[in-house]
Amino acid sequence: MLKIHFGRKQRNCEGISRRNVLQVSGAGLGALALPGLQGSRALAGQTPQPARKTSVVWLWLNGGPTQIETFDPQMNAPVEFRSVSGEVKTKLPGVTVGGHFGGLAQVADRMAFVRSFEVPTSSHRLGAFWLNTGHAQADDRPSLGSIASRALGPNHPETGMPTYVQMGRVGFGEYANAMTGPSWLGKACGPFTPEGSARENMTLNVELPRLDNRRALLNQLDQFRREADANGVMDGIDGFNQQALNLILGSAPQAFDVKQEDPALVAEYGEGLGESMLAARRLCEAGCGFVCVSYQGWDMHGAIEKNMDRRGPEVDRAVSAFVRDIYQRGLDENILLVVSGEFGRTPRINKKAGRDHWGGLSTLALSGGGLQMGQVVGESTPRAEAVKSGRVTPQDLMATVFHVLGIPQAIHFDEPGGRPVPMLSGGRPIDGLV
């Protein structure tokens, strides 16, 4: 059985797990349940895609990370505005980051810190929608990962790896993961969530000859069903079944197993978030196009110093290890890392020694992706209250991701009613990075 640990405090996702796509048990090809005809139609007529060479890993700091204690310390501001955890010098002349991020300071020449990222809301729900879809809350807007899945194909053509993988919960309560789904693109473009029984269903527990026999039987049943289905939907279902088989028979299951890595490298990444980030790198190597890793605990309305003591070091260790790893492996042209959340935090410390919601300035850092690293993009005001120059928007960030993945900026898909809908409304790749 394939086992992977994504951190002690991670909850199961509520996104599309695809556990019902295909189940292979010792008793045979037990159940073949498709995620609805809509998902099947989304695949019907889709042409095969070339093997991907680029991927995106999006580290989502759920709750809204503080821009001041992370990458914009503002130690010259009045005490109630400056970083409560101090600062540390980076490899970049005159550039500092928050005091918990000594590891990132050592790889700053391989990163870009955006100090002018503005999100047009201070709402958890709306901020998560803006970052994941490029729009305010709207049920008819597919997520960035789902757009990638539709544009690039839902599985890698050689390894069977899903294009879109999500680890951990994005958002809170009843709207958790509402902004990471495919909307009308269909369930086939939703995220694969490698947790719980979904991992078990990736394990092949039947000999290949027996599987071939059952596949032949399934083909006969499908032929019978096609005679009763004149609308062409079965063609899409056939393609979806093949993707599920490719997932199990390809190299995807092994990619999730971080224990295949050198123990020294596993230790360098650390537990919890580190395991997720290491898994993300392995998934990208196996052909995944978009990996969302969510790390909880960033809604720091009180005791921000204590909370940063808990969260900061784990992010620093995992992300700095990831950056070193992709550069040492020569993957920095192929993998883009994005670190962000739904908004920033208030510049002034509140009465509970925390920071409240603030959309006027937000946290954003990037590494790799063939972009120009070793720089600070944009500038904030002296108290990290607002953008001073070089404003970057969620649409600009989406356009940058499109650029890295090779998705046309003007790409559009037809909604169920036949109306063409552009996936990117405004925005352009971030100046200075491309």
C-alpha positions as CSV (number, residue, x, y, z in Angstrom):
1,M,0.0,0.0,0.0
2,L,1.3,3.5,-0.9
3,K,1.6,5.7,2.1
4,I,2.4,9.4,2.3
5,H,2.3,11.9,5.2
6,F,1.3,15.4,4.6
7,G,1.6,16.7,8.2
8,R,0.1,15.9,11.5
9,K,-2.5,18.8,11.4
10,Q,-3.6,18.5,7.9
11,R,-7.3,17.9,7.3
12,N,-8.9,15.9,4.5
13,C,-9.8,18.1,1.5
14,E,-13.4,18.5,0.5
15,G,-12.4,18.9,-3.2
16,I,-12.7,16.3,-5.9
17,S,-10.8,13.2,-4.7
18,R,-11.7,11.0,-7.8
19,R,-11.8,8.0,-5.5
20,N,-14.7,6.9,-7.5
21,V,-12.9,7.1,-10.8
22,L,-11.5,3.6,-10.7
23,Q,-11.1,1.1,-7.9
24,V,-8.9,-2.0,-8.4
25,S,-9.1,-4.6,-5.6
26,G,-7.9,-8.1,-5.1
27,A,-11.3,-9.3,-6.2
28,G,-10.8,-7.6,-9.6
29,L,-11.8,-4.5,-11.3
30,G,-14.4,-3.8,-8.7
31,A,-16.0,-0.5,-9.5
32,L,-15.8,1.9,-12.3
33,A,-17.7,5.1,-11.4
34,L,-17.3,8.2,-13.3
35,P,-17.6,11.7,-11.7
36,G,-20.7,12.6,-13.7
37,L,-21.5,13.1,-17.3
38,Q,-20.4,16.7,-17.1
39,G,-16.8,15.6,-16.4
40,S,-17.0,13.2,-19.3
41,R,-18.3,15.7,-21.7
42,A,-15.4,18.0,-20.7
43,L,-13.0,15.5,-22.1
44,A,-14.9,14.5,-25.2
45,G,-13.2,15.6,-28.3
46,Q,-10.2,17.0,-26.4
47,T,-7.0,16.5,-28.4
48,P,-4.0,14.8,-26.8
49,Q,-1.6,17.3,-25.2
50,P,2.2,17.3,-25.6
51,A,4.3,16.3,-22.5
52,R,4.6,19.2,-20.1
53,K,7.9,20.7,-19.2
54,T,6.8,23.3,-16.6
55,S,4.9,23.2,-13.4
56,V,3.7,25.4,-10.6
57,V,3.7,24.8,-6.9
58,W,1.5,27.2,-5.0
59,L,2.1,27.3,-1.2
60,W,-1.1,28.7,0.2
61,L,-0.7,30.2,3.7
62,N,-4.4,29.8,4.8
63,G,-5.8,32.7,6.8
64,G,-3.8,35.6,5.3
65,P,-0.1,35.8,6.2
66,T,1.4,39.0,7.6
67,Q,3.4,40.9,5.0
68,I,5.5,42.6,7.7
69,E,6.7,39.5,9.7
70,T,7.4,37.7,6.4
71,F,9.1,39.6,3.6
72,D,8.6,43.4,4.4
73,P,9.8,43.9,8.0
74,Q,9.8,47.7,8.0
75,M,12.2,48.0,11.0
76,N,12.5,51.8,10.6
77,A,8.8,52.3,11.2
78,P,7.4,53.1,14.7
79,V,7.5,50.1,17.0
80,E,3.7,49.4,16.6
81,F,4.2,48.9,12.8
82,R,7.5,47.1,12.6
83,S,8.1,43.3,12.6
84,V,7.6,41.8,16.0
85,S,10.1,39.1,15.1
86,G,12.8,41.5,13.9
87,E,14.6,41.0,10.6
88,V,17.5,39.1,9.1
89,K,19.8,40.2,6.2
90,T,19.6,38.4,3.0
91,K,22.1,37.7,0.2
92,L,20.6,40.7,-1.6
93,P,22.3,44.0,-0.7
94,G,20.0,46.1,1.5
95,V,17.2,43.5,1.6
96,T,15.9,42.0,4.8
97,V,13.1,39.5,5.6
98,G,11.3,38.6,8.8
99,G,13.4,37.3,11.7
100,H,12.1,33.7,11.4
101,F,13.3,33.4,7.8
102,G,17.1,32.9,8.0
103,G,16.9,30.0,5.6
104,L,15.1,32.0,3.0
105,A,17.6,34.8,3.5
106,Q,20.4,32.4,2.3
107,V,18.5,31.6,-0.9
108,A,17.2,35.1,-1.6
109,D,19.3,35.3,-4.7
110,R,17.0,32.6,-6.0
111,M,13.8,34.3,-5.0
112,A,11.7,37.4,-5.9
113,F,9.9,39.2,-3.1
114,V,6.9,41.2,-4.2
115,R,6.3,44.1,-1.8
116,S,3.5,45.7,-3.9
117,F,0.9,43.0,-4.1
118,E,-2.6,44.3,-3.6
119,V,-5.8,42.3,-3.1
120,P,-9.1,44.2,-3.5
121,T,-10.7,42.8,-0.3
122,S,-10.1,42.0,3.4
123,S,-12.5,39.1,3.4
124,H,-11.2,35.5,3.7
125,R,-13.8,34.2,1.3
126,L,-13.4,36.9,-1.4
127,G,-9.7,37.0,-1.1
128,A,-9.4,33.3,-1.6
129,F,-11.7,33.6,-4.7
130,W,-9.6,36.5,-6.1
131,L,-6.3,34.6,-5.7
132,N,-7.6,31.3,-7.1
133,T,-9.9,32.5,-9.9
134,G,-8.9,36.1,-10.6
135,H,-12.4,37.2,-9.7
136,A,-14.5,38.0,-6.7
137,Q,-16.7,35.2,-5.4
138,A,-18.6,33.6,-8.3
139,D,-19.7,30.0,-8.7
140,D,-19.2,30.1,-12.4
141,R,-15.4,30.8,-12.4
142,P,-13.0,27.9,-12.5
143,S,-9.9,27.9,-10.4
144,L,-6.4,28.4,-11.7
145,G,-5.6,24.7,-11.2
146,S,-8.7,23.7,-13.1
147,I,-7.9,26.0,-15.9
148,A,-4.5,24.4,-16.2
149,S,-6.1,21.0,-16.2
150,R,-8.4,21.9,-19.0
151,A,-5.7,23.7,-21.1
152,L,-3.0,21.2,-20.6
153,G,-5.1,18.0,-20.3
154,P,-6.2,16.4,-17.1
155,N,-3.4,13.9,-16.9
156,H,0.2,13.7,-18.1
157,P,0.1,11.7,-21.4
158,E,3.1,9.6,-20.4
159,T,3.0,9.1,-16.6
160,G,-0.7,9.4,-15.9
161,M,-0.1,12.0,-13.3
162,P,-3.0,14.3,-12.7
163,T,-2.4,17.8,-13.9
164,Y,-4.0,19.4,-10.8
165,V,-3.2,18.1,-7.3
166,Q,-4.4,19.8,-4.0
167,M,-3.0,19.0,-0.6
168,G,-4.8,20.5,2.3
169,R,-7.8,22.8,2.8
170,V,-8.1,26.3,1.1
171,G,-10.5,28.6,2.9
172,F,-12.7,28.1,5.9
173,G,-16.0,26.5,7.0
174,E,-18.7,26.1,4.4
175,Y,-16.8,27.7,1.6
176,A,-13.6,25.7,2.1
177,N,-12.3,24.6,-1.3
178,A,-15.2,26.4,-3.0
179,M,-12.7,28.4,-5.0
180,T,-10.3,25.6,-6.0
181,G,-12.8,23.6,-8.1
182,P,-13.5,23.4,-11.8
183,S,-17.0,25.0,-11.9
184,W,-18.5,24.4,-15.3
185,L,-15.3,23.0,-16.8
186,G,-16.4,19.7,-15.3
187,K,-15.3,17.4,-12.5
188,A,-12.6,15.9,-14.7
189,C,-10.7,19.2,-14.3
190,G,-11.0,19.3,-10.5
191,P,-8.1,18.7,-8.1
192,F,-6.9,15.2,-7.3
193,T,-6.6,15.1,-3.5
194,P,-4.1,12.3,-2.5
195,E,-5.5,11.7,1.0
196,G,-7.3,8.8,2.7
197,S,-8.8,6.1,0.4
198,A,-7.8,8.0,-2.7
199,R,-4.2,6.8,-2.1
200,E,-5.4,3.2,-1.7
201,N,-7.2,3.4,-5.0
202,M,-4.0,4.3,-6.7
203,T,-2.5,0.9,-5.7
204,L,-2.7,-1.9,-8.1
205,N,-3.7,-5.1,-6.3
206,V,-4.4,-7.3,-9.3
207,E,-2.0,-8.9,-11.7
208,L,-1.7,-7.2,-15.1
209,P,-3.0,-10.2,-17.1
210,R,-6.1,-10.3,-14.9
211,L,-6.5,-6.6,-15.3
212,D,-6.2,-6.9,-19.1
213,N,-9.0,-9.5,-19.0
214,R,-11.2,-7.2,-17.0
215,R,-10.4,-4.3,-19.2
216,A,-11.5,-6.4,-22.2
217,L,-14.8,-7.3,-20.4
218,L,-15.3,-3.6,-19.6
219,N,-14.8,-2.7,-23.3
220,Q,-17.5,-5.3,-24.3
221,L,-19.9,-3.7,-21.8
222,D,-19.1,-0.3,-23.1
223,Q,-19.7,-1.4,-26.6
224,F,-23.2,-2.6,-25.6
225,R,-23.8,0.7,-23.8
226,R,-22.7,2.7,-26.8
227,E,-25.3,1.1,-28.9
228,A,-27.9,2.6,-26.6
229,D,-26.2,6.0,-26.4
230,A,-26.3,8.0,-29.5
231,N,-25.2,11.4,-28.2
232,G,-21.5,10.7,-28.1
233,V,-21.0,10.9,-24.4
234,M,-19.4,7.4,-24.2
235,D,-16.5,8.7,-26.2
236,G,-15.7,11.1,-23.4
237,I,-16.2,8.4,-20.8
238,D,-13.8,6.0,-22.6
239,G,-11.2,8.7,-22.4
240,F,-11.8,9.3,-18.7
241,N,-11.5,5.6,-18.0
242,Q,-8.2,5.5,-19.8
243,Q,-6.9,8.4,-17.7
244,A,-7.8,6.5,-14.6
245,L,-5.9,3.4,-15.8
246,N,-3.0,5.5,-16.8
247,L,-2.9,7.0,-13.3
248,I,-2.7,3.5,-11.7
249,L,-0.4,1.9,-14.3
250,G,1.9,4.8,-14.7
251,S,4.6,6.3,-12.4
252,A,2.2,8.5,-10.5
253,P,1.7,6.4,-7.4
254,Q,5.5,6.2,-6.8
255,A,5.7,10.0,-7.1
256,F,3.6,10.5,-4.0
257,D,6.0,8.3,-1.9
258,V,8.5,10.7,-0.3
259,K,10.2,7.8,1.5
260,Q,11.9,6.9,-1.8
261,E,14.0,10.0,-1.3
262,D,17.4,10.1,0.4
263,P,16.8,10.2,4.2
264,A,19.2,13.2,4.4
265,L,17.0,15.2,2.0
266,V,13.8,14.2,3.8
267,A,15.4,15.5,7.1
268,E,16.4,18.7,5.4
269,Y,12.8,19.4,4.4
270,G,11.5,18.5,7.8
271,E,8.1,17.0,8.8
272,G,4.6,18.3,8.2
273,L,4.9,21.1,5.6
274,G,8.3,19.8,4.6
275,E,6.9,16.5,3.5
276,S,4.2,18.2,1.5
277,M,6.8,20.4,-0.3
278,L,9.0,17.4,-1.0
279,A,6.0,15.5,-2.4
280,A,5.2,18.6,-4.5
281,R,8.6,18.5,-6.1
282,R,8.3,14.8,-6.9
283,L,4.8,15.3,-8.4
284,C,6.1,18.0,-10.7
285,E,9.0,15.8,-11.8
286,A,6.4,13.1,-12.6
287,G,4.4,15.5,-14.8
288,C,2.0,17.3,-12.5
289,G,1.2,20.8,-13.8
290,F,-0.2,22.6,-10.8
291,V,0.2,21.6,-7.1
292,C,-1.5,23.5,-4.4
293,V,-0.1,22.9,-0.9
294,S,-2.1,24.6,1.9
295,Y,-0.6,25.3,5.3
296,Q,-3.0,26.3,8.1
297,G,-2.8,28.8,10.9
298,W,-2.1,32.3,9.4
299,D,-5.2,34.2,10.6
300,M,-3.2,35.8,13.4
301,H,-5.6,38.3,15.1
302,G,-3.8,37.9,18.4
303,A,-0.4,36.9,19.8
304,I,1.3,37.2,16.5
305,E,4.7,36.9,18.0
306,K,3.9,33.5,19.5
307,N,2.0,32.4,16.4
308,M,5.0,33.3,14.2
309,D,7.2,31.3,16.4
310,R,5.1,28.3,15.6
311,R,4.6,28.9,11.9
312,G,7.5,30.8,10.6
313,P,10.3,28.3,11.2
314,E,8.4,25.4,9.5
315,V,7.8,27.6,6.4
316,D,11.4,28.8,6.4
317,R,12.8,25.2,6.6
318,A,10.5,23.7,4.0
319,V,10.6,26.5,1.5
320,S,14.3,27.1,1.7
321,A,14.9,23.3,1.2
322,F,12.5,23.3,-1.7
323,V,14.3,26.2,-3.4
324,R,17.8,24.7,-2.9
325,D,16.5,21.4,-4.1
326,I,15.0,22.6,-7.4
327,Y,18.1,24.6,-8.2
328,Q,20.5,21.8,-7.4
329,R,18.5,19.5,-9.6
330,G,18.4,22.0,-12.5
331,L,14.6,22.3,-12.2
332,D,14.4,26.0,-11.6
333,E,13.5,26.6,-15.3
334,N,10.7,24.0,-15.0
335,I,9.1,24.6,-11.6
336,L,7.7,27.9,-10.3
337,L,7.1,28.3,-6.6
338,V,4.4,30.8,-5.5
339,V,4.0,31.7,-1.8
340,S,0.9,33.7,-0.9
341,G,-2.4,33.8,1.0
342,E,-5.8,35.5,0.6
343,F,-4.6,39.0,1.8
344,G,-2.2,40.7,4.2
345,R,-2.5,42.0,7.8
346,T,-3.0,45.4,9.3
347,P,0.2,47.4,9.6
348,R,-0.5,48.5,13.2
349,I,-0.4,45.9,15.9
350,N,-3.8,45.6,17.6
351,K,-4.8,45.5,21.3
352,K,-4.5,41.7,21.2
353,A,-0.9,41.9,20.0
354,G,-2.0,40.6,16.6
355,R,-2.8,41.9,13.2
356,D,-6.2,42.0,11.5
357,H,-7.3,41.6,7.8
358,W,-5.8,43.9,5.3
359,G,-6.1,43.8,1.5
360,G,-4.1,46.9,0.8
361,L,-0.8,45.1,0.9
362,S,-0.3,41.3,0.8
363,T,2.5,38.7,1.0
364,L,3.9,37.3,-2.3
365,A,7.2,35.6,-3.0
366,L,8.3,33.4,-6.0
367,S,11.1,31.2,-7.0
368,G,12.2,29.5,-10.2
369,G,9.9,29.1,-13.2
370,G,12.6,30.5,-15.5
371,L,11.8,34.0,-14.2
372,Q,14.2,36.7,-13.1
373,M,15.1,36.0,-9.5
374,G,17.3,37.7,-6.9
375,Q,15.2,40.9,-6.6
376,V,12.5,42.8,-4.8
377,V,9.5,43.8,-7.0
378,G,7.7,47.0,-6.2
379,E,7.7,49.1,-3.1
380,S,5.5,49.6,-0.1
381,T,4.9,52.7,1.9
382,P,7.2,53.2,5.0
383,R,4.7,51.5,7.3
384,A,3.7,48.7,4.9
385,E,0.2,50.2,4.6
386,A,-0.2,50.4,0.8
387,V,1.6,50.1,-2.5
388,K,4.0,52.9,-3.2
389,S,5.1,51.8,-6.7
390,G,4.9,48.8,-9.0
391,R,1.4,47.6,-8.1
392,V,0.8,43.8,-8.7
393,T,-2.8,42.4,-8.8
394,P,-4.2,38.9,-8.6
395,Q,-4.8,39.0,-12.3
396,D,-1.1,39.9,-12.8
397,L,-0.1,36.8,-10.7
398,M,-2.5,34.6,-12.8
399,A,-1.0,36.0,-16.0
400,T,2.5,35.1,-14.7
401,V,1.4,31.6,-13.9
402,F,-0.1,31.3,-17.4
403,H,3.2,32.5,-18.9
404,V,5.2,29.8,-17.0
405,L,2.8,27.0,-18.0
406,G,2.6,28.1,-21.6
407,I,-1.1,28.9,-21.4
408,P,-2.1,31.7,-23.8
409,Q,-3.1,34.9,-22.0
410,A,-6.2,35.2,-24.2
411,I,-7.4,31.6,-23.7
412,H,-11.1,31.0,-23.3
413,F,-13.5,28.1,-23.0
414,D,-17.1,27.8,-24.0
415,E,-19.5,27.5,-21.0
416,P,-22.4,25.0,-21.2
417,G,-24.6,27.5,-23.0
418,G,-22.0,28.0,-25.7
419,R,-20.7,31.4,-24.7
420,P,-16.9,31.8,-24.9
421,V,-15.6,32.9,-21.5
422,P,-12.0,34.3,-21.1
423,M,-10.1,32.7,-18.3
424,L,-8.0,35.8,-17.6
425,S,-9.8,39.2,-17.3
426,G,-7.1,41.8,-17.4
427,G,-3.6,41.6,-15.9
428,R,-0.2,40.9,-17.5
429,P,2.9,39.0,-16.3
430,I,4.6,40.7,-13.5
431,D,7.0,43.4,-14.7
432,G,10.6,42.6,-14.0
433,L,10.0,38.8,-13.7
434,V,9.4,37.9,-17.3
